[in-house]
Each structure stands twice: as C-alpha cells, then as structure tokens.
Amino acid sequence: MRAYRMTEWGSRPSQVEVPEPTPAPGQVLIRVAGCGLCRSDLTMRQMPQKVGERLGWRMPFTLGHEVAGWLPDGTPVALTAASPCGTCWFCLRGLDNSCPHGLTGRGYGRDGGLAEFVVADQRSVLPLGDLDPRHAGPLTDAGATAYHAVRRALPRIVPGGTVAVIGAGGLGAFAVQFLRVLTAARVVAVDTDPARLAYAESVGAHATMSTPDVRGADAVLDFVGTNETIAAGLAAVRPGGAYGLIGSAGGRLDRPWFGTLPRDGEVYTFQGSTIADAQEVIALAAAGLIRNQVEEFAFEKAAEAYERLAAGTLTGRAVVLLS
C-alpha cells in the first residue's frame, strides 16, 4: 500500500510502498479516507535520534495522527489523535492527554494514517455517524485541542465578558467557534494574517485585531506562543482571569512572575486533548454547530500540502485524501 513515511532520523519524509498492516488482538484495521496534517509533523524531520529514542519512537514510521476512515464493515469512524495507555493513574481519571505513555503513538513514533490502511485499538475508535470521514480527521486533534483549551477557561469566563484568541489558524478558528457555542462572551480574534482574521469573523468572532490590544479579558487563549504573544496575552488578562498557552513557538517570559501573572488568576498549558474532548467535538460538528473547513490534497500532493502548511498559506486544515 502507499504510505508517506519518515525513513531516517533528520530526513524529509517520502512516499513509499509498504505491506498492508495486520491488526493484533484487540485492534481493528481502518481503511483511511482522509488524514489531516499538523504543524507538529513538520518538527519530526528535525527530531534528534537520541530524543526520539528516549520517547520510545521507532524509525521508520508513517506520519499522520488526524485520521478518519471506515471499519471493515463500512462504518465511518475517526481515531483519537492521542494514544494513551488507558490504565495509568491519569487515564483512569479522564486525564488521558497527560498519560506518560502518550508521547508515542500513531503518526509520531508509530505508523500513522498517511497510508491506505492503519491499525488502531478499539478504545481509539470514535463513531462519526453522518460526518464525512474524508474531512473529519482534524476534529480529533486541532478541534479537540482547541476545545480542551476553551473548556479549561470556562469557569473564568462570565456572560458579557471578553475572550481573546491569539492565532486564528486551524486551532484558533475552532476555539472561536467553541467560545460562541459555549459562552456569552465577546470573542476577539488576533492574527497578523488578514485572511485568517476574515475567516475567524466568518465563524463568529465579534472583533478582529492584528495585535493583542485587549485589556481586562476574562481569558486569553494563545495559540502562537512567542515571547511577544505570551507577554501581551498575560498583560491582557484581568485579575481573576485565565491565560492558556497552547502554541508551541518556544517563547519565554523573561519577567518576574509576581506582578506579571494575573492576580488571583490561572495560567495553564497542556498538550493534546482527551478522548472525551474528541467525542464532544464530533458531537458538535454532527449537530452543525461548528464548521470544519478543510483543503483537500491528493496523496501524490502530500509534500505540497506540507509546504503550504509550513508557509502558513492555509486558512483551514490540510487533509490528504487516501480513498
């Protein structure tokens, strides 16, 4: 079968032919319909071998962790982006995005969904109902991660308050929609790209800005994570509000914590989402309450899709079609 794989540490991925996988006991074989691309895929080609092996990654592996397709009986399903163990202290309490075993999974250290078939354990399978599996993959990662960020901030958001979303790309645009569905707050989208701001406005942002010139916000969700957005985001939060750092641009806060962090507020960061997050996002999409905008690419155009992703010229999510 066709697959788009990392073949060596520090190399670029390539299209190759590999054997169709055989499910082990407790696993199912999924015929992939579409696989979403994520910016984290771009960092994998720079992953140092020592770091990857310490995480438990094995080379080679197929990329792709935003996966949807069909069970052998034709039922449309999506797969959770994370691969928690299901039995540790975190997983048993519904905190599966904090599972220490979840740093390795489909598309990151193990074979993912940029192939015609992929295997998954039963716990990872999420029914899609009437949703199109060619486009549903991004709901399980971009959508679910943004949903987790919003859900964490909900206790700090009051009716009539303000929430700023910094970075109106794939995740930020989802966050705007979840805030409109789940809160009665004024939602402000912040981005330097006019096209992304226009899209954020089309999915519900009350206002848009090119810089985070907001004060007194109940919450700021930072989907960028540079030095500048961290400093500006924290400055925008009211006392008792929340700042969520989701973006992984590697920024720092080179200021004293006291007097810089929001008084009596909350500052949090996390990675990924829970299975419950993904289930709820799929339910919102199935109910027509959120829009999942994707741009389709044929499998042969996977490299071009990644180039577009790296260049930041996508408004929604790139999805590579396999069937």
C-alpha positions as CSV (number, residue, x, y, z in Angstrom):
1,M,0.0,0.0,0.0
2,R,1.0,3.7,-0.3
3,A,2.4,5.5,2.7
4,Y,4.1,8.8,3.5
5,R,6.8,8.0,5.9
6,M,9.7,9.2,7.9
7,T,12.5,6.8,6.9
8,E,15.6,8.1,8.7
9,W,16.3,10.5,11.6
10,G,16.7,14.0,10.4
11,S,15.5,13.3,6.9
12,R,12.5,14.5,4.9
13,P,9.5,12.1,4.6
14,S,8.8,10.4,1.4
15,Q,6.2,8.3,-0.4
16,V,6.9,4.6,-0.3
17,E,5.2,1.3,-0.8
18,V,4.8,-0.8,2.4
19,P,2.9,-4.0,3.3
20,E,-0.7,-3.6,4.5
21,P,-0.7,-3.8,8.3
22,T,-2.2,-6.8,10.2
23,P,-4.2,-6.0,13.3
24,A,-3.1,-7.6,16.5
25,P,-5.6,-9.0,19.1
26,G,-7.7,-6.1,20.3
27,Q,-7.0,-4.0,17.3
28,V,-9.0,-3.2,14.2
29,L,-8.0,-2.4,10.6
30,I,-9.1,1.0,9.3
31,R,-9.3,1.9,5.6
32,V,-8.2,5.5,5.7
33,A,-10.4,8.1,4.0
34,G,-8.5,11.3,4.8
35,C,-5.7,12.3,7.1
36,G,-5.2,15.9,8.4
37,L,-1.8,17.5,8.5
38,C,-0.5,19.2,11.7
39,R,2.4,21.6,12.3
40,S,3.9,19.1,14.7
41,D,4.5,16.8,11.7
42,L,7.0,19.4,10.4
43,T,9.1,19.2,13.5
44,M,9.6,15.5,13.3
45,R,12.1,15.7,10.5
46,Q,14.3,17.7,12.9
47,M,13.8,15.3,15.8
48,P,17.3,14.2,17.1
49,Q,17.7,10.5,17.2
50,K,18.6,10.5,21.0
51,V,15.4,12.4,21.8
52,G,13.2,10.3,19.6
53,E,14.5,7.0,21.0
54,R,14.1,8.3,24.6
55,L,10.5,9.0,23.8
56,G,10.2,5.4,22.5
57,W,9.9,6.3,18.8
58,R,10.9,3.7,16.2
59,M,12.2,4.6,12.7
60,P,10.8,4.2,10.1
61,F,7.1,5.2,10.7
62,T,4.2,6.6,8.8
63,L,3.1,10.2,9.5
64,G,-0.4,11.3,10.3
65,H,-2.4,11.5,13.5
66,E,-5.6,13.2,12.4
67,V,-7.2,10.1,10.9
68,A,-10.6,9.0,9.8
69,G,-11.9,6.2,7.6
70,W,-14.0,3.1,7.7
71,L,-14.2,-0.1,9.7
72,P,-14.2,-3.4,7.7
73,D,-18.0,-3.3,7.8
74,G,-18.1,0.2,6.3
75,T,-18.9,2.1,9.4
76,P,-17.3,5.6,9.3
77,V,-15.1,6.4,12.2
78,A,-12.3,8.7,13.4
79,L,-9.4,7.8,15.5
80,T,-8.2,9.7,18.6
81,A,-5.1,11.7,17.9
82,A,-3.5,10.7,21.2
83,S,-2.6,7.1,22.1
84,P,-2.9,6.9,25.9
85,C,-2.4,3.6,27.6
86,G,-5.9,3.5,29.2
87,T,-4.7,2.0,32.5
88,C,-2.4,4.5,34.3
89,W,-3.4,7.0,37.1
90,F,-4.1,9.8,34.6
91,C,-6.1,7.7,32.1
92,L,-8.3,6.2,34.8
93,R,-9.3,9.8,35.9
94,G,-10.1,11.0,32.4
95,L,-6.8,12.9,32.1
96,D,-5.5,10.8,29.2
97,N,-3.8,13.7,27.5
98,S,-1.4,13.6,30.4
99,C,-0.7,9.9,30.1
100,P,3.1,9.4,30.3
101,H,2.9,6.7,27.6
102,G,1.1,9.0,25.2
103,L,4.3,10.6,23.8
104,T,4.4,7.8,21.3
105,G,1.5,7.0,19.0
106,R,0.0,6.9,15.6
107,G,2.0,9.3,13.4
108,Y,4.6,10.1,16.0
109,G,6.9,7.2,16.5
110,R,4.4,4.5,15.3
111,D,2.7,4.1,11.9
112,G,0.0,6.7,11.4
113,G,-2.7,7.5,8.9
114,L,-0.9,8.9,5.9
115,A,-1.4,5.5,4.3
116,E,-4.2,3.5,2.8
117,F,-4.7,1.4,6.0
118,V,-3.8,1.8,9.6
119,V,-4.5,-0.3,12.7
120,A,-5.9,1.0,16.0
121,D,-7.1,-0.4,19.3
122,Q,-10.8,-0.4,19.9
123,R,-10.6,2.3,22.6
124,S,-9.3,4.8,19.9
125,V,-12.3,4.4,17.6
126,L,-14.8,7.2,17.5
127,P,-18.1,6.7,15.6
128,L,-18.8,9.6,13.1
129,G,-22.4,9.0,12.3
130,D,-23.2,11.0,9.2
131,L,-20.0,13.1,9.2
132,D,-17.7,12.6,6.1
133,P,-14.6,10.6,7.1
134,R,-12.6,12.3,4.4
135,H,-12.7,15.5,6.3
136,A,-13.3,14.5,9.9
137,G,-9.7,13.8,11.0
138,P,-8.9,17.4,12.1
139,L,-11.7,17.3,14.6
140,T,-9.8,14.8,16.7
141,D,-6.7,16.9,17.1
142,A,-7.0,20.6,16.0
143,G,-10.6,20.6,17.1
144,A,-10.2,18.6,20.3
145,T,-7.1,20.5,21.4
146,A,-8.9,23.9,20.9
147,Y,-11.9,22.5,22.8
148,H,-9.7,21.4,25.7
149,A,-8.3,24.9,25.9
150,V,-11.8,26.5,25.9
151,R,-13.2,24.0,28.4
152,R,-10.3,24.8,30.8
153,A,-11.1,28.5,30.7
154,L,-14.9,28.3,31.0
155,P,-15.0,28.8,34.8
156,R,-13.2,32.2,34.4
157,I,-15.5,33.5,31.6
158,V,-18.5,35.5,32.6
159,P,-21.5,36.4,30.4
160,G,-20.8,39.7,28.7
161,G,-17.0,39.3,29.3
162,T,-14.2,39.2,26.7
163,V,-12.1,36.4,25.5
164,A,-9.1,36.9,23.2
165,V,-7.9,34.2,20.8
166,I,-4.3,34.8,19.7
167,G,-3.6,33.0,16.5
168,A,-6.7,32.5,14.2
169,G,-5.3,29.5,12.3
170,G,-6.7,26.0,12.4
171,L,-6.8,25.7,16.2
172,G,-7.7,29.3,16.9
173,A,-10.6,29.3,14.4
174,F,-12.0,26.2,16.2
175,A,-11.6,28.0,19.5
176,V,-13.6,31.0,18.3
177,Q,-16.5,28.7,17.4
178,F,-16.4,26.8,20.7
179,L,-16.5,30.1,22.6
180,R,-19.5,31.2,20.6
181,V,-21.3,27.9,21.3
182,L,-20.4,27.6,25.0
183,T,-20.2,31.1,26.3
184,A,-22.0,34.5,26.1
185,A,-18.6,36.4,26.0
186,R,-17.3,38.8,23.3
187,V,-14.8,36.9,21.3
188,V,-11.8,38.8,19.8
189,A,-9.6,37.0,17.2
190,V,-5.9,38.2,16.9
191,D,-3.7,37.4,14.0
192,T,-1.3,39.2,11.5
193,D,-2.9,37.4,8.5
194,P,-6.0,39.3,7.1
195,A,-7.3,36.1,5.5
196,R,-7.3,34.3,8.8
197,L,-9.0,37.2,10.5
198,A,-11.7,37.2,7.9
199,Y,-12.3,33.5,8.4
200,A,-12.4,34.0,12.2
201,E,-15.0,36.7,11.7
202,S,-17.0,34.4,9.3
203,V,-17.2,31.7,12.0
204,G,-18.3,34.0,14.8
205,A,-15.6,36.4,16.1
206,H,-17.2,39.6,17.3
207,A,-14.0,41.6,16.5
208,T,-10.6,41.1,15.0
209,M,-7.2,42.7,15.6
210,S,-3.7,42.4,14.2
211,T,-2.1,42.9,17.7
212,P,-3.5,41.7,21.1
213,D,-4.5,45.2,22.1
214,V,-7.1,43.9,24.7
215,R,-7.4,44.8,28.3
216,G,-9.5,43.2,31.1
217,A,-10.1,39.9,29.3
218,D,-11.7,37.1,31.2
219,A,-9.4,34.7,29.3
220,V,-6.7,34.8,26.7
221,L,-6.0,31.6,24.6
222,D,-2.6,31.9,23.0
223,F,-2.3,29.5,20.0
224,V,1.1,31.0,19.0
225,G,3.4,31.1,22.0
226,T,6.1,33.6,21.1
227,N,7.8,35.9,23.6
228,E,5.6,38.7,22.3
229,T,2.3,36.9,22.5
230,I,3.0,35.5,25.9
231,A,3.8,38.9,27.3
232,A,0.9,40.6,25.6
233,G,-1.5,37.8,26.4
234,L,-0.7,37.9,30.2
235,A,-1.0,41.7,30.2
236,A,-4.5,41.5,28.7
237,V,-5.9,39.2,31.4
238,R,-8.0,40.8,34.1
239,P,-7.4,39.9,37.8
240,G,-9.1,36.5,38.4
241,G,-8.9,35.7,34.7
242,A,-7.1,32.9,32.8
243,Y,-4.3,32.7,30.3
244,G,-3.9,29.4,28.4
245,L,-0.7,28.7,26.4
246,I,-1.3,26.3,23.7
247,G,1.0,27.4,20.9
248,S,4.5,25.8,20.8
249,A,6.6,28.6,19.2
250,G,9.0,28.3,22.1
251,G,8.5,31.7,23.7
252,R,9.7,32.7,27.2
253,L,8.5,35.0,29.9
254,D,11.6,37.0,30.9
255,R,9.9,39.0,33.7
256,P,9.2,38.5,37.4
257,W,6.2,36.3,37.9
258,F,4.9,38.5,40.7
259,G,3.3,41.5,39.2
260,T,3.2,39.9,35.7
261,L,0.9,37.0,36.1
262,P,-2.8,37.8,36.6
263,R,-3.7,38.4,40.2
264,D,-5.8,35.5,41.7
265,G,-6.0,34.1,38.2
266,E,-5.0,31.0,36.4
267,V,-2.2,30.3,34.0
268,Y,-2.1,26.9,32.3
269,T,-0.6,24.9,29.4
270,F,-1.1,21.4,28.1
271,Q,-0.5,19.1,25.2
272,G,-3.2,17.5,23.1
273,S,-6.7,16.6,24.3
274,T,-8.7,13.8,25.9
275,I,-10.9,11.2,24.3
276,A,-13.9,12.9,25.9
277,D,-12.8,16.2,24.2
278,A,-12.7,14.5,20.8
279,Q,-16.1,12.8,21.3
280,E,-17.7,16.2,22.2
281,V,-16.2,18.0,19.3
282,I,-17.5,15.3,16.9
283,A,-21.0,15.7,18.5
284,L,-20.8,19.5,18.0
285,A,-19.8,19.0,14.3
286,A,-22.6,16.4,13.8
287,A,-25.1,18.9,15.2
288,G,-24.0,21.5,12.7
289,L,-22.8,23.9,15.5
290,I,-19.2,24.2,14.2
291,R,-17.6,24.4,10.8
292,N,-14.6,22.2,9.9
293,Q,-13.0,23.9,6.9
294,V,-10.5,21.8,5.1
295,E,-8.5,22.0,1.9
296,E,-8.2,18.7,0.1
297,F,-4.9,17.3,-1.4
298,A,-4.4,14.1,-3.3
299,F,-1.9,11.6,-1.8
300,E,0.6,12.5,-4.5
301,K,0.5,16.1,-3.4
302,A,1.3,15.4,0.3
303,A,4.7,17.2,0.0
304,E,3.0,20.2,-1.5
305,A,0.4,20.2,1.3
306,Y,3.2,20.3,3.9
307,E,4.9,23.1,2.1
308,R,1.6,25.1,2.2
309,L,1.3,24.3,5.9
310,A,4.8,25.4,6.6
311,A,4.3,28.7,4.7
312,G,1.2,29.5,6.6
313,T,-0.9,29.9,3.5
314,L,-3.8,27.6,4.6
315,T,-6.9,29.1,6.2
316,G,-8.4,25.8,7.4
317,R,-6.8,22.4,7.8
318,A,-5.0,20.5,5.0
319,V,-6.4,17.0,4.5
320,V,-4.7,14.3,2.3
321,L,-7.3,12.0,0.7
322,L,-6.5,8.3,0.6
323,S,-9.8,6.9,-0.7
